[in-house]
């Protein structure tokens, strides 16, 4: 009776390794983008209770101080808009991050978050 071996060939193992490697490479490109977005969301949430944050100029200053601490460079002043609401302002951040992937292919992330800022003014 003949016993037949079963398993992966070297070629199929290399193909699986290439797919897993590419997936890890893409993940390494995406992770910093989402980590930065988490820092943006956290900074905006901490601004909500900050005294004087209902003033857009003060809110921008406090927000970018927090972004400097997190070494975030993707959000610019042009990406931030304010709209008046009852009791304060709503801060809207919408920005795009583009990272090179392979050759002329890029990974593009569009991120958007809003936060109501109703911190009482300190005079």
matplotlib code that plots the C-alpha trace (Angstrom):
import matplotlib.pyplot as plt

x = [0.0, 1.4, 1.3, 0.7, 2.2, 0.1, 1.2, 2.3, 4.9, 7.7, 6.0, 2.7, 4.5, 6.3, 3.0, 1.3, 4.4, 4.2, 0.5, 1.0, 4.1, 2.2, -0.7, 1.8, 3.4, 0.0, -0.8, 2.5, 1.5, -2.1, -1.4, 0.3, -2.6, -5.2, -3.0, -2.8, -6.6, -7.0, -4.7, -6.9, -10.1, -8.6, -7.3, -10.7, -12.5, -10.1, -10.8, -14.5, -14.1, -11.2, -12.0, -12.2, -12.4, -15.6, -13.5, -12.3, -8.9, -8.2, -9.5, -7.1, -4.2, -4.9, -5.6, -2.3, -0.4, -1.8, -1.0, 2.6, 2.9, 1.6, 4.0, 1.1, 1.7, -1.3, -3.8, -3.5, -5.4, -7.2, -8.6, -10.5, -13.8, -16.0, -19.7, -21.7, -24.1, -26.0, -23.6, -20.4, -19.0, -18.7, -15.2, -15.1, -11.8, -11.6, -8.3, -6.7, -3.5, -1.6, 1.3, 3.3, 2.7, 4.5, 5.8, 3.2, 0.4, -0.6, -2.7, -5.2, -7.1, -9.9, -10.6, -13.4, -14.4, -16.5, -16.7, -18.9, -16.8, -18.8, -16.0, -16.8, -14.8, -12.4, -12.1]
y = [0.0, 3.3, 6.3, 9.7, 12.8, 15.9, 19.4, 22.7, 22.8, 25.4, 27.4, 27.6, 28.4, 31.3, 32.6, 32.5, 34.2, 37.0, 37.6, 37.8, 40.0, 42.4, 42.5, 43.4, 46.0, 47.7, 47.4, 49.2, 52.0, 52.3, 52.0, 55.5, 57.1, 55.7, 56.3, 60.0, 60.1, 58.6, 61.4, 64.0, 62.6, 62.4, 66.0, 67.3, 65.4, 66.9, 70.4, 70.0, 70.6, 73.1, 76.5, 79.1, 76.5, 77.9, 80.7, 79.4, 81.2, 79.7, 76.3, 76.3, 77.3, 74.5, 71.9, 72.5, 72.4, 69.0, 68.0, 69.1, 66.9, 63.9, 64.9, 65.1, 66.9, 66.0, 68.4, 72.1, 75.2, 75.0, 71.5, 72.9, 74.7, 76.1, 76.6, 78.4, 76.3, 77.0, 77.4, 77.3, 76.1, 72.9, 72.1, 70.1, 68.6, 67.0, 66.1, 63.7, 61.7, 60.3, 57.8, 56.2, 52.4, 50.9, 52.8, 55.3, 53.8, 55.6, 54.8, 57.6, 58.1, 60.6, 61.4, 63.5, 64.2, 66.9, 67.9, 70.4, 72.8, 74.4, 75.2, 78.2, 81.4, 82.4, 86.3]
z = [0.0, -1.1, 1.3, -0.4, 1.3, 1.7, 2.4, 0.9, -1.8, -1.6, -4.3, -2.5, 0.8, -0.9, -2.4, 1.1, 2.6, -0.1, 0.5, 4.3, 3.8, 1.6, 4.1, 6.9, 4.7, 4.1, 7.8, 8.7, 6.4, 7.7, 11.4, 11.8, 10.0, 12.3, 15.4, 14.4, 13.9, 17.4, 18.7, 16.9, 18.4, 21.8, 21.6, 20.5, 23.3, 25.9, 24.5, 25.2, 28.9, 28.7, 30.0, 27.2, 24.5, 23.2, 21.6, 18.2, 18.4, 21.9, 20.8, 17.8, 20.0, 22.5, 19.8, 18.0, 21.3, 21.8, 18.3, 18.7, 21.8, 19.6, 16.8, 14.4, 11.1, 8.9, 10.3, 9.2, 10.2, 6.8, 7.8, 10.9, 10.7, 13.5, 13.6, 16.3, 18.4, 21.5, 24.4, 22.3, 19.0, 17.1, 15.9, 12.7, 11.5, 8.1, 6.5, 4.1, 4.6, 1.6, 2.0, -0.8, -1.0, -4.0, -7.0, -8.1, -5.8, -2.7, 0.3, 1.0, 4.2, 4.6, 8.2, 9.8, 13.3, 15.1, 18.7, 20.6, 22.6, 25.4, 27.9, 29.9, 29.3, 32.0, 32.2]

ax = plt.figure().add_subplot(projection="3d")
ax.plot(x, y, z, "-o")
ax.set_aspect("equal")
plt.show()
